Amino acid sequence: MSGRAHAVYRVTIEVAPEVEQAWARWMTEEHVAAVLRQPGFLGATQWKDQERAADGWVRYVLHYRTATVAAIQAYQTSDEATRLRADYTARYGKTTRVTRSVLSDPIFLSPGG
């Protein structure tokens, strides 16, 4: 992990099983890398949910760590975000469902205090 995140851009994606392998490869090799090149982004963690959606689609959760909420807001309104979303929609818009949220004000807890 590089850098301490003060905000997380969480993207939850439900993926149709028939495109999961191609989607996962493209996300790792192209899409996530392009997002991480944006100012203020520090890294990402991709999780695979062990429970599927009610209709059997596979669920993934991406946590893009950023230096500030402002970095996420700048990205969301950028030309690059518009381009990346259009590319994503053209490739996987009919075979995925996406929700996004911004998390901030982390409280770091550990066992024993």
BAMARBA-605439 format. One record per atom (N, C-alpha, C, O): residue in three letters; x negated, y, z negated; atom name; residue number from 1. Coordinates in steps of 0.05 Angstrom, whole numbers, plus 5000, padded with zeros to 4 digits. Each point is the difference from the previous one (the first is absolute). Example, Ala and Ser with C-alpha at 12.3 -4.5 7.8 and 13.67 -1.06 7.14 Angstrom:
// BAMARBA-605439
+------+------+------+------+------+-----+
| rest |   xx |   yy |   zz | atom |  nr |
+------+------+------+------+------+-----+
|  Ala | 4736 | 4886 | 4844 |    N |   1 |
|  Ala | 5018 | 5024 | 5000 |   CA |   1 |
|  Ala | 4982 | 5024 | 5000 |    C |   1 |
|  Ala | 4979 | 5000 | 4987 |    O |   1 |
|  Ser | 5028 | 5021 | 5027 |    N |   2 |
|  Ser | 4984 | 5024 | 4999 |   CA |   2 |
|  Ser | 5015 | 5022 | 4986 |    C |   2 |
|  Ser | 4990 | 5022 | 4996 |    O |   2 |
+------+------+------+------+------+-----+
This chain:
// BAMARBA-605439
+------+------+------+------+------+-----+
| rest |   xx |   yy |   zz | atom |  nr |
+------+------+------+------+------+-----+
|  Met | 4983 | 4977 | 5000 |    N |   1 |
|  Met | 5017 | 5023 | 5000 |   CA |   1 |
|  Met | 4983 | 5025 | 5000 |    C |   1 |
|  Met | 4980 | 5002 | 4985 |    O |   1 |
|  Ser | 5027 | 5016 | 5032 |    N |   2 |
|  Ser | 4984 | 5025 | 5001 |   CA |   2 |
|  Ser | 5017 | 5023 | 4990 |    C |   2 |
|  Ser | 5022 | 5004 | 5009 |    O |   2 |
|  Gly | 4967 | 5011 | 4972 |    N |   3 |
|  Gly | 5013 | 5024 | 4991 |   CA |   3 |
|  Gly | 5024 | 4994 | 4981 |    C |   3 |
|  Gly | 5012 | 4979 | 5001 |    O |   3 |
|  Arg | 4994 | 5040 | 4982 |    N |   4 |
|  Arg | 5022 | 4998 | 4982 |   CA |   4 |
|  Arg | 5025 | 5012 | 5012 |    C |   4 |
|  Arg | 5000 | 5024 | 5007 |    O |   4 |
|  Ala | 5021 | 4960 | 4995 |    N |   5 |
|  Ala | 5025 | 5010 | 5012 |   CA |   5 |
|  Ala | 5015 | 5016 | 4980 |    C |   5 |
|  Ala | 5003 | 4992 | 4977 |    O |   5 |
|  His | 5008 | 5030 | 5032 |    N |   6 |
|  His | 5018 | 5016 | 4983 |   CA |   6 |
|  His | 5028 | 4999 | 5012 |    C |   6 |
|  His | 5019 | 5011 | 4988 |    O |   6 |
|  Ala | 4984 | 4976 | 5035 |    N |   7 |
|  Ala | 5026 | 4996 | 5012 |   CA |   7 |
|  Ala | 4998 | 4976 | 5018 |    C |   7 |
|  Ala | 4979 | 4992 | 5009 |    O |   7 |
|  Val | 5044 | 4995 | 4995 |    N |   8 |
|  Val | 5002 | 4977 | 5017 |   CA |   8 |
|  Val | 5023 | 5004 | 5020 |    C |   8 |
|  Val | 5022 | 5007 | 4992 |    O |   8 |
|  Tyr | 4972 | 4988 | 5033 |    N |   9 |
|  Tyr | 5020 | 4999 | 5021 |   CA |   9 |
|  Tyr | 5008 | 4971 | 5003 |    C |   9 |
|  Tyr | 4985 | 4984 | 5011 |    O |   9 |
|  Arg | 5039 | 5009 | 4979 |    N |  10 |
|  Arg | 5008 | 4972 | 5000 |   CA |  10 |
|  Arg | 5018 | 4995 | 5025 |    C |  10 |
|  Arg | 5020 | 5015 | 5004 |    O |  10 |
|  Val | 4973 | 4965 | 5011 |    N |  11 |
|  Val | 5016 | 4993 | 5024 |   CA |  11 |
|  Val | 5007 | 4971 | 4997 |    C |  11 |
|  Val | 4983 | 4982 | 4998 |    O |  11 |
|  Thr | 5043 | 5013 | 5001 |    N |  12 |
|  Thr | 5011 | 4972 | 4998 |   CA |  12 |
|  Thr | 5010 | 4992 | 5028 |    C |  12 |
|  Thr | 5016 | 5015 | 5012 |    O |  12 |
|  Ile | 4975 | 4962 | 4997 |    N |  13 |
|  Ile | 5008 | 4992 | 5027 |   CA |  13 |
|  Ile | 5011 | 4971 | 4999 |    C |  13 |
|  Ile | 4987 | 4982 | 4989 |    O |  13 |
|  Glu | 5036 | 5014 | 5021 |    N |  14 |
|  Glu | 5012 | 4974 | 5003 |   CA |  14 |
|  Glu | 4996 | 4992 | 5030 |    C |  14 |
|  Glu | 5007 | 5015 | 5018 |    O |  14 |
|  Val | 4982 | 4961 | 4986 |    N |  15 |
|  Val | 4991 | 4992 | 5027 |   CA |  15 |
|  Val | 5015 | 4974 | 5008 |    C |  15 |
|  Val | 5001 | 4981 | 4984 |    O |  15 |
|  Ala | 5009 | 5019 | 5040 |    N |  16 |
|  Ala | 5013 | 4975 | 5010 |   CA |  16 |
|  Ala | 4978 | 4979 | 5002 |    C |  16 |
|  Ala | 4978 | 5005 | 5010 |    O |  16 |
|  Pro | 5028 | 4970 | 4981 |    N |  17 |
|  Pro | 4980 | 4979 | 4999 |   CA |  17 |
|  Pro | 4987 | 4994 | 5027 |    C |  17 |
|  Pro | 4976 | 4993 | 5001 |    O |  17 |
|  Glu | 5038 | 5010 | 5021 |    N |  18 |
|  Glu | 4989 | 4994 | 5026 |   CA |  18 |
|  Glu | 4978 | 5019 | 5009 |    C |  18 |
|  Glu | 4985 | 4994 | 5019 |    O |  18 |
|  Val | 5013 | 5030 | 4969 |    N |  19 |
|  Val | 4979 | 5019 | 5008 |   CA |  19 |
|  Val | 4980 | 5004 | 4978 |    C |  19 |
|  Val | 4981 | 5017 | 5003 |    O |  19 |
|  Glu | 5022 | 4969 | 4975 |    N |  20 |
|  Glu | 4983 | 5006 | 4976 |   CA |  20 |
|  Glu | 4970 | 4998 | 5006 |    C |  20 |
|  Glu | 4985 | 5019 | 4993 |    O |  20 |
|  Gln | 5006 | 4960 | 5020 |    N |  21 |
|  Gln | 4971 | 4998 | 5005 |   CA |  21 |
|  Gln | 4989 | 5022 | 5018 |    C |  21 |
|  Gln | 4979 | 5011 | 4993 |    O |  21 |
|  Ala | 5035 | 4995 | 5028 |    N |  22 |
|  Ala | 4991 | 5021 | 5018 |   CA |  22 |
|  Ala | 5001 | 5027 | 4986 |    C |  22 |
|  Ala | 4982 | 5017 | 5003 |    O |  22 |
|  Trp | 5040 | 4988 | 4983 |    N |  23 |
|  Trp | 5003 | 5025 | 4985 |   CA |  23 |
|  Trp | 4977 | 5003 | 4979 |    C |  23 |
|  Trp | 4988 | 5022 | 4999 |    O |  23 |
|  Ala | 5007 | 4958 | 4985 |    N |  24 |
|  Ala | 4980 | 5001 | 4979 |   CA |  24 |
|  Ala | 4972 | 5006 | 5012 |    C |  24 |
|  Ala | 4985 | 5015 | 4989 |    O |  24 |
|  Arg | 5009 | 4972 | 5033 |    N |  25 |
|  Arg | 4974 | 5004 | 5013 |   CA |  25 |
|  Arg | 4998 | 5029 | 5010 |    C |  25 |
|  Arg | 4979 | 5014 | 4995 |    O |  25 |
|  Trp | 5041 | 4996 | 5019 |    N |  26 |
|  Trp | 5000 | 5027 | 5010 |   CA |  26 |
|  Trp | 4999 | 5021 | 4978 |    C |  26 |
|  Trp | 4985 | 5019 | 5001 |    O |  26 |
|  Met | 5030 | 4976 | 4977 |    N |  27 |
|  Met | 4999 | 5018 | 4977 |   CA |  27 |
|  Met | 4972 | 5002 | 4989 |    C |  27 |
|  Met | 4990 | 5022 | 4995 |    O |  27 |
|  Thr | 4998 | 4956 | 5000 |    N |  28 |
|  Thr | 4973 | 4999 | 4988 |   CA |  28 |
|  Thr | 4979 | 5012 | 5018 |    C |  28 |
|  Thr | 4983 | 5016 | 4992 |    O |  28 |
|  Glu | 5018 | 4977 | 5034 |    N |  29 |
|  Glu | 4979 | 5008 | 5018 |   CA |  29 |
|  Glu | 5003 | 5028 | 5011 |    C |  29 |
|  Glu | 4980 | 5014 | 5006 |    O |  29 |
|  Glu | 5045 | 4996 | 4996 |    N |  30 |
|  Glu | 5004 | 5026 | 5013 |   CA |  30 |
|  Glu | 5015 | 5020 | 4983 |    C |  30 |
|  Glu | 4989 | 5021 | 4995 |    O |  30 |
|  His | 5035 | 4973 | 4997 |    N |  31 |
|  His | 5017 | 5020 | 4988 |   CA |  31 |
|  His | 4989 | 5011 | 4973 |    C |  31 |
|  His | 4997 | 5024 | 4997 |    O |  31 |
|  Val | 4998 | 4958 | 4985 |    N |  32 |
|  Val | 4990 | 5009 | 4974 |   CA |  32 |
|  Val | 4974 | 5015 | 5003 |    C |  32 |
|  Val | 4996 | 5020 | 4986 |    O |  32 |
|  Ala | 4986 | 4970 | 5030 |    N |  33 |
|  Ala | 4975 | 5014 | 5005 |   CA |  33 |
|  Ala | 5004 | 5029 | 5010 |    C |  33 |
|  Ala | 4986 | 5018 | 4992 |    O |  33 |
|  Ala | 5034 | 4986 | 5025 |    N |  34 |
|  Ala | 5006 | 5026 | 5011 |   CA |  34 |
|  Ala | 5010 | 5019 | 4977 |    C |  34 |
|  Ala | 4993 | 5023 | 4999 |    O |  34 |
|  Val | 5024 | 4966 | 4984 |    N |  35 |
|  Val | 5011 | 5016 | 4978 |   CA |  35 |
|  Val | 4977 | 5008 | 4981 |    C |  35 |
|  Val | 4999 | 5022 | 4991 |    O |  35 |
|  Leu | 4983 | 4959 | 5004 |    N |  36 |
|  Leu | 4978 | 5005 | 4981 |   CA |  36 |
|  Leu | 4980 | 5021 | 5010 |    C |  36 |
|  Leu | 4984 | 5010 | 4984 |    O |  36 |
|  Arg | 5016 | 4995 | 5041 |    N |  37 |
|  Arg | 4983 | 5021 | 5011 |   CA |  37 |
|  Arg | 5010 | 5028 | 4994 |    C |  37 |
|  Arg | 4986 | 5020 | 5006 |    O |  37 |
|  Gln | 5038 | 4983 | 4983 |    N |  38 |
|  Gln | 5012 | 5026 | 4995 |   CA |  38 |
|  Gln | 4988 | 5013 | 4975 |    C |  38 |
|  Gln | 4992 | 4985 | 4981 |    O |  38 |
|  Pro | 5006 | 5041 | 5018 |    N |  39 |
|  Pro | 4988 | 5014 | 4977 |   CA |  39 |
|  Pro | 5014 | 4993 | 4974 |    C |  39 |
|  Pro | 5024 | 5000 | 4998 |    O |  39 |
|  Gly | 4959 | 4995 | 4982 |    N |  40 |
|  Gly | 5011 | 4995 | 4973 |   CA |  40 |
|  Gly | 5007 | 4971 | 4994 |    C |  40 |
|  Gly | 5006 | 4993 | 4977 |    O |  40 |
|  Phe | 4994 | 4990 | 5043 |    N |  41 |
|  Phe | 5006 | 4971 | 4995 |   CA |  41 |
|  Phe | 4975 | 4986 | 4991 |    C |  41 |
|  Phe | 4979 | 5003 | 5012 |    O |  41 |
|  Leu | 5024 | 4981 | 4967 |    N |  42 |
|  Leu | 4976 | 4988 | 4988 |   CA |  42 |
|  Leu | 4998 | 4970 | 5005 |    C |  42 |
|  Leu | 4978 | 4989 | 5000 |    O |  42 |
|  Gly | 5044 | 4998 | 5006 |    N |  43 |
|  Gly | 5000 | 4971 | 5005 |   CA |  43 |
|  Gly | 5029 | 4990 | 4999 |    C |  43 |
|  Gly | 5019 | 5015 | 4995 |    O |  43 |
|  Ala | 4984 | 4959 | 5010 |    N |  44 |
|  Ala | 5026 | 4988 | 5000 |   CA |  44 |
|  Ala | 4999 | 4972 | 4989 |    C |  44 |
|  Ala | 4980 | 4986 | 5002 |    O |  44 |
|  Thr | 5042 | 5006 | 4986 |    N |  45 |
|  Thr | 5003 | 4972 | 4991 |   CA |  45 |
|  Thr | 5026 | 4990 | 5013 |    C |  45 |
|  Thr | 5021 | 5013 | 4998 |    O |  45 |
|  Gln | 4977 | 4964 | 5015 |    N |  46 |
|  Gln | 5024 | 4988 | 5012 |   CA |  46 |
|  Gln | 5008 | 4975 | 4983 |    C |  46 |
|  Gln | 4983 | 4983 | 4995 |    O |  46 |
|  Trp | 5042 | 5016 | 4998 |    N |  47 |
|  Trp | 5010 | 4978 | 4984 |   CA |  47 |
|  Trp | 5021 | 4985 | 5016 |    C |  47 |
|  Trp | 5014 | 5012 | 5016 |    O |  47 |
|  Lys | 4986 | 4961 | 4981 |    N |  48 |
|  Lys | 5022 | 4984 | 5012 |   CA |  48 |
|  Lys | 5018 | 4991 | 4978 |    C |  48 |
|  Lys | 4991 | 4986 | 4981 |    O |  48 |
|  Asp | 5034 | 5022 | 5020 |    N |  49 |
|  Asp | 5019 | 4992 | 4980 |   CA |  49 |
|  Asp | 5005 | 4970 | 5002 |    C |  49 |
|  Asp | 5004 | 4990 | 5022 |    O |  49 |
|  Gln | 4996 | 4996 | 4956 |    N |  50 |
|  Gln | 5004 | 4971 | 5000 |   CA |  50 |
|  Gln | 5029 | 4992 | 5003 |    C |  50 |
|  Gln | 5007 | 4977 | 5004 |    O |  50 |
|  Glu | 5011 | 5043 | 4994 |    N |  51 |
|  Glu | 5029 | 4995 | 5005 |   CA |  51 |
|  Glu | 5007 | 5013 | 5026 |    C |  51 |
|  Glu | 4992 | 5023 | 5005 |    O |  51 |
|  Arg | 5023 | 4963 | 5011 |    N |  52 |
|  Arg | 5009 | 5011 | 5026 |   CA |  52 |
|  Arg | 5025 | 5017 | 4996 |    C |  52 |
|  Arg | 5013 | 4998 | 4979 |    O |  52 |
|  Ala | 4993 | 5019 | 5040 |    N |  53 |
|  Ala | 5025 | 5015 | 5000 |   CA |  53 |
|  Ala | 5023 | 4980 | 5002 |    C |  53 |
|  Ala | 4995 | 4976 | 5008 |    O |  53 |
|  Ala | 5029 | 5032 | 4987 |    N |  54 |
|  Ala | 5023 | 4983 | 5000 |   CA |  54 |
|  Ala | 5004 | 4985 | 5026 |    C |  54 |
|  Ala | 5010 | 4978 | 5001 |    O |  54 |
|  Asp | 4982 | 5035 | 5021 |    N |  55 |
|  Asp | 5004 | 4988 | 5027 |   CA |  55 |
|  Asp | 4975 | 4984 | 5009 |    C |  55 |
|  Asp | 4999 | 4991 | 5023 |    O |  55 |
|  Gly | 4982 | 5005 | 4959 |    N |  56 |
|  Gly | 4977 | 4984 | 5007 |   CA |  56 |
|  Gly | 4976 | 5015 | 5011 |    C |  56 |
|  Gly | 4979 | 4989 | 5004 |    O |  56 |
|  Trp | 5024 | 5037 | 5000 |    N |  57 |
|  Trp | 4978 | 5016 | 5010 |   CA |  57 |
|  Trp | 4978 | 5002 | 4978 |    C |  57 |
|  Trp | 5007 | 4999 | 4976 |    O |  57 |
|  Val | 4969 | 5003 | 5032 |    N |  58 |
|  Val | 4977 | 5001 | 4982 |   CA |  58 |
|  Val | 4996 | 5029 | 4992 |    C |  58 |
|  Val | 5003 | 5019 | 5016 |    O |  58 |
|  Arg | 4990 | 4986 | 4958 |    N |  59 |
|  Arg | 4997 | 5027 | 4990 |   CA |  59 |
|  Arg | 4971 | 5005 | 4993 |    C |  59 |
|  Arg | 4987 | 4984 | 4987 |    O |  59 |
|  Tyr | 5003 | 5039 | 5023 |    N |  60 |
|  Tyr | 4973 | 5010 | 4993 |   CA |  60 |
|  Tyr | 5003 | 5027 | 4987 |    C |  60 |
|  Tyr | 5018 | 5015 | 5006 |    O |  60 |
|  Val | 4963 | 4992 | 4976 |    N |  61 |
|  Val | 4999 | 5026 | 4988 |   CA |  61 |
|  Val | 4971 | 5011 | 5003 |    C |  61 |
|  Val | 4981 | 4987 | 4992 |    O |  61 |
|  Leu | 5017 | 5036 | 5020 |    N |  62 |
|  Leu | 4974 | 5014 | 5003 |   CA |  62 |
|  Leu | 4999 | 5023 | 4980 |    C |  62 |
|  Leu | 5018 | 5016 | 4998 |    O |  62 |
|  His | 4960 | 4985 | 4988 |    N |  63 |
|  His | 4994 | 5023 | 4983 |   CA |  63 |
|  His | 4976 | 5015 | 5011 |    C |  63 |
|  His | 4978 | 4991 | 4998 |    O |  63 |
|  Tyr | 5027 | 5032 | 5015 |    N |  64 |
|  Tyr | 4979 | 5017 | 5009 |   CA |  64 |
|  Tyr | 4992 | 5018 | 4977 |    C |  64 |
|  Tyr | 5017 | 5017 | 4992 |    O |  64 |
|  Arg | 4959 | 4981 | 4998 |    N |  65 |
|  Arg | 4991 | 5018 | 4979 |   CA |  65 |
|  Arg | 4990 | 5026 | 5011 |    C |  65 |
|  Arg | 4985 | 5000 | 5020 |    O |  65 |
|  Thr | 5023 | 5022 | 4968 |    N |  66 |
|  Thr | 4991 | 5026 | 5009 |   CA |  66 |
|  Thr | 4990 | 5017 | 4977 |    C |  66 |
|  Thr | 5006 | 4994 | 4976 |    O |  66 |
|  Ala | 4980 | 5027 | 5031 |    N |  67 |
|  Ala | 4989 | 5018 | 4980 |   CA |  67 |
|  Ala | 5022 | 5017 | 4987 |    C |  67 |
|  Ala | 4999 | 5007 | 4977 |    O |  67 |
|  Thr | 5021 | 5000 | 5039 |    N |  68 |
|  Thr | 5021 | 5018 | 4991 |   CA |  68 |
|  Thr | 5027 | 4994 | 5014 |    C |  68 |
|  Thr | 5000 | 4988 | 5021 |    O |  68 |
|  Val | 5021 | 5021 | 4967 |    N |  69 |
|  Val | 5026 | 4999 | 5013 |   CA |  69 |
|  Val | 5000 | 5017 | 5025 |    C |  69 |
|  Val | 5012 | 4994 | 5021 |    O |  69 |
|  Ala | 4973 | 5029 | 4978 |    N |  70 |
|  Ala | 4998 | 5018 | 5023 |   CA |  70 |
|  Ala | 4989 | 4985 | 5024 |    C |  70 |
|  Ala | 5007 | 5006 | 5023 |    O |  70 |
|  Ala | 4974 | 4976 | 4973 |    N |  71 |
|  Ala | 4988 | 4985 | 5022 |   CA |  71 |
|  Ala | 5022 | 4983 | 5014 |    C |  71 |
|  Ala | 5000 | 4998 | 5024 |    O |  71 |
|  Ile | 5017 | 4990 | 4960 |    N |  72 |
|  Ile | 5022 | 4984 | 5012 |   CA |  72 |
|  Ile | 5019 | 5018 | 5015 |    C |  72 |
|  Ile | 5009 | 4994 | 5022 |    O |  72 |
|  Gln | 4998 | 5029 | 4966 |    N |  73 |
|  Gln | 5019 | 5018 | 5013 |   CA |  73 |
|  Gln | 4988 | 5011 | 5026 |    C |  73 |
|  Gln | 5015 | 5003 | 5020 |    O |  73 |
|  Ala | 4959 | 5004 | 4980 |    N |  74 |
|  Ala | 4988 | 5009 | 5024 |   CA |  74 |
|  Ala | 5000 | 4979 | 5022 |    C |  74 |
|  Ala | 5005 | 5005 | 5023 |    O |  74 |
|  Tyr | 4990 | 4970 | 4969 |    N |  75 |
|  Tyr | 5000 | 4978 | 5019 |   CA |  75 |
|  Tyr | 5029 | 4996 | 5011 |    C |  75 |
|  Tyr | 5003 | 4998 | 5024 |    O |  75 |
|  Gln | 5017 | 5002 | 4959 |    N |  76 |
|  Gln | 5027 | 4995 | 5008 |   CA |  76 |
|  Gln | 5010 | 5020 | 5021 |    C |  76 |
|  Gln | 5017 | 4993 | 5017 |    O |  76 |
|  Thr | 4972 | 5031 | 4983 |    N |  77 |
|  Thr | 5009 | 5021 | 5019 |   CA |  77 |
|  Thr | 4980 | 5004 | 5023 |    C |  77 |
|  Thr | 5003 | 5018 | 5016 |    O |  77 |
|  Ser | 4977 | 4965 | 4985 |    N |  78 |
|  Ser | 4979 | 5003 | 5020 |   CA |  78 |
|  Ser | 5008 | 4989 | 5027 |    C |  78 |
|  Ser | 5017 | 4982 | 5002 |    O |  78 |
|  Asp | 4969 | 5027 | 5019 |    N |  79 |
|  Asp | 5004 | 4989 | 5027 |   CA |  79 |
|  Asp | 4991 | 4970 | 5000 |    C |  79 |
|  Asp | 5012 | 4984 | 5014 |    O |  79 |
|  Glu | 4967 | 5009 | 4970 |    N |  80 |
|  Glu | 4991 | 4973 | 5000 |   CA |  80 |
|  Glu | 5021 | 4981 | 4988 |    C |  80 |
|  Glu | 5004 | 4978 | 5010 |    O |  80 |
|  Ala | 5010 | 5031 | 4969 |    N |  81 |
|  Ala | 5021 | 4983 | 4988 |   CA |  81 |
|  Ala | 5023 | 4996 | 5020 |    C |  81 |
|  Ala | 5010 | 4978 | 5003 |    O |  81 |
|  Thr | 4997 | 5043 | 5012 |    N |  82 |
|  Thr | 5020 | 4998 | 5020 |   CA |  82 |
|  Thr | 4992 | 4980 | 5022 |    C |  82 |
|  Thr | 5016 | 4984 | 5008 |    O |  82 |
|  Arg | 4959 | 5018 | 5000 |    N |  83 |
|  Arg | 4989 | 4981 | 5020 |   CA |  83 |
|  Arg | 5000 | 4971 | 4990 |    C |  83 |
|  Arg | 5008 | 4982 | 5014 |    O |  83 |
|  Leu | 4983 | 5015 | 4961 |    N |  84 |
|  Leu | 4998 | 4973 | 4989 |   CA |  84 |
|  Leu | 5028 | 4987 | 4996 |    C |  84 |
|  Leu | 5004 | 4977 | 5006 |    O |  84 |
|  Arg | 5015 | 5039 | 4985 |    N |  85 |
|  Arg | 5027 | 4990 | 4997 |   CA |  85 |
|  Arg | 5013 | 4993 | 5027 |    C |  85 |
|  Arg | 5014 | 4980 | 5002 |    O |  85 |
|  Ala | 4981 | 5036 | 5018 |    N |  86 |
|  Ala | 5011 | 4994 | 5027 |   CA |  86 |
|  Ala | 4988 | 4974 | 5011 |    C |  86 |
|  Ala | 5014 | 4984 | 5011 |    O |  86 |
|  Asp | 4960 | 5013 | 4985 |    N |  87 |
|  Asp | 4986 | 4975 | 5009 |   CA |  87 |
|  Asp | 5012 | 4976 | 4985 |    C |  87 |
|  Asp | 5005 | 4980 | 5012 |    O |  87 |
|  Tyr | 4998 | 5023 | 4961 |    N |  88 |
|  Tyr | 5010 | 4979 | 4984 |   CA |  88 |
|  Tyr | 5029 | 4992 | 5009 |    C |  88 |
|  Tyr | 5006 | 4976 | 5004 |    O |  88 |
|  Thr | 5010 | 5044 | 5000 |    N |  89 |
|  Thr | 5028 | 4995 | 5008 |   CA |  89 |
|  Thr | 5001 | 4986 | 5028 |    C |  89 |
|  Thr | 5016 | 4982 | 5004 |    O |  89 |
|  Ala | 4967 | 5027 | 5014 |    N |  90 |
|  Ala | 4999 | 4987 | 5027 |   CA |  90 |
|  Ala | 4992 | 4971 | 4998 |    C |  90 |
|  Ala | 5011 | 4983 | 5015 |    O |  90 |
|  Arg | 4971 | 5011 | 4967 |    N |  91 |
|  Arg | 4990 | 4972 | 4998 |   CA |  91 |
|  Arg | 5018 | 4982 | 4983 |    C |  91 |
|  Arg | 5007 | 4978 | 5008 |    O |  91 |
|  Tyr | 5002 | 5033 | 4968 |    N |  92 |
|  Tyr | 5013 | 4983 | 4981 |   CA |  92 |
|  Tyr | 5026 | 5011 | 4988 |    C |  92 |
|  Tyr | 5010 | 4991 | 4980 |    O |  92 |
|  Gly | 5001 | 5030 | 5033 |    N |  93 |
|  Gly | 5024 | 5013 | 4989 |   CA |  93 |
|  Gly | 5024 | 4982 | 4997 |    C |  93 |
|  Gly | 5016 | 5004 | 4983 |    O |  93 |
|  Lys | 4986 | 4976 | 5035 |    N |  94 |
|  Lys | 5024 | 4982 | 4999 |   CA |  94 |
|  Lys | 4995 | 4976 | 4983 |    C |  94 |
|  Lys | 5019 | 4985 | 4994 |    O |  94 |
|  Thr | 4956 | 5010 | 4997 |    N |  95 |
|  Thr | 4994 | 4976 | 4986 |   CA |  95 |
|  Thr | 4989 | 5006 | 4972 |    C |  95 |
|  Thr | 4989 | 4982 | 4987 |    O |  95 |
|  Thr | 5013 | 5043 | 5004 |    N |  96 |
|  Thr | 4992 | 5007 | 4973 |   CA |  96 |
|  Thr | 5020 | 5020 | 4989 |    C |  96 |
|  Thr | 5014 | 5014 | 5014 |    O |  96 |
|  Arg | 4986 | 4988 | 4959 |    N |  97 |
|  Arg | 5015 | 5021 | 4986 |   CA |  97 |
|  Arg | 4981 | 5013 | 4981 |    C |  97 |
|  Arg | 4985 | 4986 | 4985 |    O |  97 |
|  Val | 5014 | 5041 | 5015 |    N |  98 |
|  Val | 4979 | 5014 | 4985 |   CA |  98 |
|  Val | 5013 | 5020 | 4981 |    C |  98 |
|  Val | 5019 | 5014 | 5007 |    O |  98 |
|  Thr | 4971 | 4987 | 4968 |    N |  99 |
|  Thr | 5008 | 5021 | 4981 |   CA |  99 |
|  Thr | 4974 | 5012 | 4989 |    C |  99 |
|  Thr | 4980 | 4986 | 4997 |    O |  99 |
|  Arg | 5020 | 5039 | 4997 |    N | 100 |
|  Arg | 4977 | 5015 | 4991 |   CA | 100 |
|  Arg | 5006 | 5015 | 4975 |    C | 100 |
|  Arg | 5023 | 5010 | 4996 |    O | 100 |
|  Ser | 4957 | 4993 | 4986 |    N | 101 |
|  Ser | 5003 | 5017 | 4977 |   CA | 101 |
|  Ser | 4973 | 5010 | 4991 |    C | 101 |
|  Ser | 4979 | 4989 | 5008 |    O | 101 |
|  Val | 5021 | 5033 | 4977 |    N | 102 |
|  Val | 4976 | 5012 | 4989 |   CA | 102 |
|  Val | 5000 | 4997 | 4970 |    C | 102 |
|  Val | 5019 | 5007 | 4987 |    O | 102 |
|  Leu | 4960 | 4981 | 5003 |    N | 103 |
|  Leu | 4997 | 4996 | 4971 |   CA | 103 |
|  Leu | 4978 | 5018 | 4989 |    C | 103 |
|  Leu | 4979 | 5004 | 5013 |    O | 103 |
|  Ser | 5026 | 5008 | 4964 |    N | 104 |
|  Ser | 4980 | 5019 | 4989 |   CA | 104 |
|  Ser | 5001 | 4998 | 4969 |    C | 104 |
|  Ser | 5015 | 4985 | 4989 |    O | 104 |
|  Asp | 4968 | 5031 | 4999 |    N | 105 |
|  Asp | 4998 | 5002 | 4971 |   CA | 105 |
|  Asp | 4996 | 4972 | 4987 |    C | 105 |
|  Asp | 5015 | 4992 | 4983 |    O | 105 |
|  Pro | 4963 | 4994 | 5025 |    N | 106 |
|  Pro | 4996 | 4974 | 4989 |   CA | 106 |
|  Pro | 4992 | 5001 | 4970 |    C | 106 |
|  Pro | 4987 | 5019 | 4991 |    O | 106 |
|  Ile | 5022 | 4961 | 4995 |    N | 107 |
|  Ile | 4991 | 4996 | 4972 |   CA | 107 |
|  Ile | 4986 | 4973 | 5000 |    C | 107 |
|  Ile | 5012 | 4979 | 5006 |    O | 107 |
|  Phe | 4962 | 5021 | 4988 |    N | 108 |
|  Phe | 4985 | 4975 | 5000 |   CA | 108 |
|  Phe | 5001 | 4987 | 4972 |    C | 108 |
|  Phe | 4993 | 5012 | 4980 |    O | 108 |
|  Leu | 5017 | 4964 | 5020 |    N | 109 |
|  Leu | 5004 | 4985 | 4975 |   CA | 109 |
|  Leu | 4982 | 4975 | 5000 |    C | 109 |
|  Leu | 4995 | 4989 | 5022 |    O | 109 |
|  Ser | 4996 | 5003 | 4955 |    N | 110 |
|  Ser | 4985 | 4975 | 4999 |   CA | 110 |
|  Ser | 5008 | 4986 | 4974 |    C | 110 |
|  Ser | 5010 | 5012 | 4982 |    O | 110 |
|  Pro | 4985 | 4962 | 5018 |    N | 111 |
|  Pro | 5007 | 4985 | 4975 |   CA | 111 |
|  Pro | 4984 | 5011 | 4976 |    C | 111 |
|  Pro | 4977 | 5007 | 5003 |    O | 111 |
|  Gly | 5036 | 4995 | 4975 |    N | 112 |
|  Gly | 4987 | 5009 | 4976 |   CA | 112 |
|  Gly | 4996 | 5030 | 4998 |    C | 112 |
|  Gly | 4985 | 5009 | 4983 |    O | 112 |
|  Gly | 5029 | 5006 | 5035 |    N | 113 |
|  Gly | 4999 | 5029 | 4996 |   CA | 113 |
|  Gly | 4989 | 5015 | 5021 |    C | 113 |
|  Gly | 4998 | 5024 | 4999 |    O | 113 |
+------+------+------+------+------+-----+
